[in-house]
Amino acid sequence: MKLSISNIAWAKENDNEVYEFMRELGYSGLEIAPTRVFGETPYNKLKEASEFKTELKERKNFCIPSMQSLWYGRSERLFGSPEERLVLSDYTKEAIRFAKELACGNLVFGCPKNRNTYLEEDFEIGLRFFRELGDYAAFNNTVIGFEANPVIYGTNYMNDTLSAIQLVENIKSTGLKLNLDLGTMIYNEEKADILQGKTGLVNHVHISEPNLKSIEKRKLHREVIKILSKEGYDGYISVEMQKVDDLSHLYDVMSYVKEIVYDI
């Protein structure tokens, strides 16, 4: 398993200091929110994405294993009108092409406020929508990482980890897997053993808290890591938390996550 951290956890002016933390602690992955790096309308900046990837590798020896906040700034609803769904599908395909330029192997699909469900037939609509995008992601050598979002984020669609696992299993696309979010597991009081036999569906892991609060030390972390390790997961374990000003605290969190990943 490898270590990553999302750049939503600190201010842009602190990038270089956190990059030093990453190198010291053996973090090879920088997870990004595209607008944090590229500003508004990031997905049409393919040349800049390729240059950023190259510079990050050559100067820091980091890669970009994942990107999040895919629909940041979008108001269209997944289960609204067909026209809204088409806009979101096209926009997500732009994000997939952008991820390809970054050599980014995971696009976190959270987007809770855009995915409220209203009708019974929405389940089938969701299957078709994500199957098409999963296949498109696979064609572009990347993966949509579907993330369960609990009700605290304002959605009623796929609120728990088992529901997200079942969605991935139903769709059966190599370009759609699970983005495992421990903040979801914590809020829902889910047990680590729900992951037994399911690790092959996991594409990326977020060590997080509900509402992206500062990460606490929890027994669940070690239980999940143990199952992932036993079942052969070799992807990224990524720190995800809201922006903090105290970089010494961020360093402590990064050190803790390194400890739980490598002290199995």
C-alpha positions in Angstrom: 0.0 0.0 0.0 1.1 3.6 -0.7 0.5 6.9 1.0 -1.3 9.9 -0.4 -2.8 13.2 0.9 -5.5 15.4 -0.6 -4.4 19.0 -1.2 -7.7 20.3 0.3 -6.1 19.9 3.7 -3.9 23.0 3.5 -3.7 26.4 1.9 -2.0 26.8 -1.5 0.7 29.0 0.0 1.9 26.1 2.1 2.3 23.7 -0.8 6.1 23.5 -0.6 6.2 23.0 3.2 3.7 20.1 2.9 5.6 18.7 0.0 8.6 18.5 2.3 6.5 16.6 4.8 5.4 14.2 2.1 8.9 13.4 1.1 10.1 13.0 4.6 7.3 10.6 5.5 7.3 8.6 2.3 4.1 10.0 0.7 4.3 9.4 -3.0 0.8 10.5 -4.0 -0.8 14.0 -4.2 -4.5 13.8 -4.5 -6.0 17.0 -6.0 -9.1 19.0 -6.2 -8.7 20.3 -9.8 -9.9 23.8 -9.1 -7.4 24.1 -6.3 -4.6 23.7 -8.8 -6.0 24.9 -12.2 -8.6 27.5 -11.2 -12.1 27.6 -12.7 -13.0 25.4 -15.7 -10.0 23.0 -15.1 -11.0 20.3 -17.5 -10.3 22.3 -20.7 -6.7 22.8 -19.5 -5.2 19.5 -20.8 -1.8 20.9 -21.7 -1.5 22.5 -18.3 -2.5 19.2 -16.7 0.2 17.3 -18.6 2.8 19.9 -17.7 1.8 19.8 -14.0 2.1 16.0 -13.9 5.5 16.1 -15.5 6.8 18.9 -13.2 5.4 17.1 -10.1 7.2 13.9 -11.1 10.5 15.5 -12.1 10.8 17.9 -9.2 9.1 16.1 -6.3 8.8 12.5 -7.5 5.1 12.6 -6.7 2.3 11.2 -8.8 -1.4 12.1 -8.8 -3.3 8.9 -7.8 -6.7 10.5 -7.4 -8.8 13.7 -8.0 -11.9 14.8 -6.2 -14.6 17.5 -6.3 -15.5 16.4 -9.8 -18.7 18.4 -10.1 -17.6 21.4 -8.1 -19.7 24.4 -9.1 -22.3 22.4 -11.0 -26.0 22.7 -10.0 -27.4 20.1 -12.4 -29.1 17.0 -10.8 -28.2 13.4 -11.7 -31.8 12.4 -11.2 -33.3 15.6 -12.6 -34.2 16.0 -16.3 -32.6 14.0 -19.1 -31.0 17.3 -20.3 -29.4 17.8 -16.9 -28.1 14.2 -16.9 -26.6 14.7 -20.4 -24.7 17.9 -19.2 -23.3 16.0 -16.2 -22.3 13.0 -18.4 -20.5 15.2 -20.9 -18.8 17.1 -18.1 -17.7 13.9 -16.4 -16.2 12.7 -19.6 -14.2 15.9 -19.8 -13.0 15.2 -16.3 -12.0 11.7 -17.4 -10.0 13.0 -20.3 -8.4 15.5 -17.9 -7.5 12.6 -15.5 -5.9 10.7 -18.4 -3.5 13.7 -19.0 -2.6 13.6 -15.3 -2.1 9.8 -15.4 -4.6 9.8 -12.6 -6.1 6.4 -11.8 -9.1 7.5 -9.7 -11.8 10.0 -10.0 -13.7 10.3 -6.7 -17.5 10.4 -7.3 -19.0 11.9 -4.3 -21.0 15.0 -5.4 -23.7 14.5 -2.8 -25.9 17.5 -3.5 -26.2 16.6 -7.1 -27.3 13.0 -6.6 -30.6 13.1 -4.6 -33.0 10.5 -5.8 -36.8 11.1 -6.2 -38.4 8.1 -7.9 -38.1 4.3 -7.9 -36.9 4.2 -11.5 -33.9 6.4 -10.5 -32.0 3.2 -9.5 -32.0 2.0 -13.0 -31.1 5.4 -14.3 -28.1 5.4 -12.0 -27.0 2.0 -13.2 -27.1 3.1 -16.9 -25.4 6.5 -16.1 -22.5 4.9 -14.2 -22.1 2.0 -16.5 -21.6 4.3 -19.4 -19.1 6.5 -17.5 -17.3 3.5 -16.1 -16.8 2.1 -19.6 -15.6 5.5 -20.8 -13.2 5.7 -17.9 -11.8 2.3 -18.6 -11.3 3.2 -22.3 -9.2 6.2 -21.1 -7.2 4.0 -18.6 -8.7 5.4 -15.5 -11.5 4.6 -13.0 -14.5 6.3 -11.4 -14.2 5.7 -7.7 -17.8 5.7 -6.4 -18.1 6.9 -2.9 -20.9 6.3 -0.4 -22.0 9.6 1.1 -24.0 9.6 4.4 -27.1 11.7 5.0 -25.0 14.5 6.7 -23.9 15.6 3.2 -27.4 16.2 2.0 -28.0 13.2 -0.2 -30.3 10.2 0.0 -28.5 8.1 -2.7 -26.1 5.3 -1.7 -25.6 6.5 1.9 -23.7 3.5 3.1 -20.7 1.4 2.1 -22.6 -1.8 1.4 -25.0 0.1 -1.0 -22.0 1.4 -2.9 -20.4 -2.0 -3.0 -23.6 -3.4 -4.5 -23.8 -0.7 -7.1 -20.3 -1.5 -8.2 -21.1 -5.2 -8.3 -24.3 -4.6 -10.3 -22.6 -2.4 -12.9 -19.7 -4.8 -13.6 -17.4 -2.2 -15.4 -13.7 -2.3 -15.0 -13.8 1.5 -15.0 -16.2 1.8 -11.9 -14.9 0.7 -8.5 -15.3 1.7 -4.9 -13.8 4.8 -3.3 -13.7 3.6 0.3 -14.4 6.5 2.7 -13.8 5.8 6.3 -15.7 9.0 7.3 -18.8 7.3 5.9 -18.0 4.1 7.8 -17.5 6.1 11.0 -20.7 8.1 10.7 -22.8 5.0 9.9 -21.1 2.9 12.6 -20.1 0.3 10.0 -17.9 -2.6 10.9 -14.6 -3.3 9.1 -15.7 -6.9 8.4 -18.2 -5.7 5.7 -15.1 -5.4 3.5 -14.1 -9.0 3.8 -14.0 -10.6 0.3 -14.7 -7.2 -1.3 -11.2 -5.6 -1.4 -10.9 -6.3 -5.1 -13.7 -3.7 -5.7 -11.7 -1.0 -3.9 -9.8 1.5 -6.0 -8.8 4.1 -3.5 -9.2 4.7 0.2 -9.8 7.9 2.2 -8.8 8.1 5.8 -11.3 10.8 6.9 -13.8 11.8 9.5 -17.5 12.8 9.1 -17.7 16.4 7.7 -14.0 16.1 7.0 -13.1 17.0 10.5 -9.5 16.5 11.7 -8.6 12.9 11.7 -8.8 11.1 15.1 -6.9 7.9 16.1 -9.4 5.0 15.8 -9.3 1.3 16.1 -11.4 1.1 12.9 -8.4 2.4 10.9 -6.2 -0.5 11.8 -9.0 -3.1 11.3 -9.7 -1.8 7.8 -6.0 -1.6 6.9 -5.5 -5.2 8.1 -8.3 -6.5 5.9 -7.1 -4.6 2.9 -3.6 -5.9 3.4 -4.7 -9.5 3.9 -6.7 -9.4 0.7 -3.9 -7.9 -1.4 -4.9 -4.2 -1.8 -1.9 -2.4 -3.1 -3.4 1.0 -3.9 -3.3 4.3 -2.1 -4.4 5.2 1.4 -5.1 8.9 1.3 -5.5 11.5 4.0 -8.6 13.6 3.4 -9.6 16.4 5.8 -10.7 20.0 5.7 -8.1 22.8 5.5 -6.0 23.3 8.6 -3.7 26.3 9.4 -1.6 24.4 12.0 0.9 22.5 9.8 2.4 20.8 12.8 -1.0 19.2 13.4 -1.1 18.1 9.7 2.3 16.6 10.1 1.1 14.6 13.1 -1.9 13.3 11.2 0.3 12.3 8.3 2.7 10.5 10.6 -0.2 8.7 12.3 -1.6 7.5 8.9 1.9 6.3 7.9 2.1 4.3 11.2 -1.2 2.5 10.7 -0.5 1.6 7.1 3.0 0.2 7.7 2.6 -1.2 11.2 0.4 -4.1 10.3 
